[in-house]
Amino acid sequence: MTCNLKSRHLIFALLAILFFGCDKSDQPHKFLVGFSQCNSAEPWREAMNKEMTQEAGKHSEIELIILDAQQDNSKQVSDIENLITREIDLLIVSPNEARPITAVVEKAFDRGIPVIVLDRKVYTEKYTSFIGADNRLIGEAAGKYTIELLGGKGKVVEIWGLRGSTPAIERHEGFRKAISEVEDIEVIYEQDGAWLRRRGREIMENVLQRFSDIDLVYAHNDPMAIGAYLAAQNAQRPGIRFIGIDGLKGTEGGIKAVATGMLDATFVYPTGAALAITTAIKILKNEKVDRNITLQTQLINKSNADENL
Ligand code: FRU
């Protein structure tokens, strides 16, 4: 009995040493990566979140938190404040609009948190790496394709993305630069559609009532282009061409919309989400990364939509 008690004490003591004496620093440290997403409700951003979560799941050394600002600048500011308070090791941010989000990104960077800016820019040099496609180039390609489709002559409607976001500004500038090369292409109407399909449709419904002669709609993303197409379809106004941007795969995506003839063309706009994670890991391991990582685009039209579905 005495012996039993003694050995039991011994076992307890050993267990206690094992349990409490175990040095926590022996366990691999997990880096906390915070992603401030501007609006998870849009299809392209859903794809982005999914790709990022999948890639993060392959790397046990990081833990990923995604906060959704729901297209609200002040929510995004407080989301980033929240991530700073949670002592994240690295911030990934896709800003809703550039100006209102700039100061809080600078604040994170000034606290020593490395920052990856993803797809939409901020107006500061205080970031570690920018990952995204060249929106001015995409706008220009859309403009050149417009000239080709219309044989250098026609009336165009431009549906903008959110005006304070840099892709909208750059897609606009690139497009206008390209079409300014020809005299007879005229933009008869432009409006901010906030990147939303519903807004694209509403804008187009009004435009169709105001203008009897429309040759092409250039929308800064596919959801707005599809919304505009549906409005024209509903109003029985055939013959209008539609160009969008994003080129998502899948049944609801822009490539399918080209394949089925809703859109005449789209430009693939990669999310860069997986690359953001692998770049984050490099930064956290003190490896060198490029300050600007430019993703490639691709024109999708009737000729290659099926093979890219
Ligand atoms: C989604 C989205 C995409 C677009 C990108 C530009 O929020 O509107 O459709 O290509 O953002 O930042």
Residues whose N, C-alpha, C, O or C-beta is under 5 A from the ligand:
A	BS01	FRU	E42 W44 R45 D119 R120 P167 W195 H220 N221 I245 D246 Y269
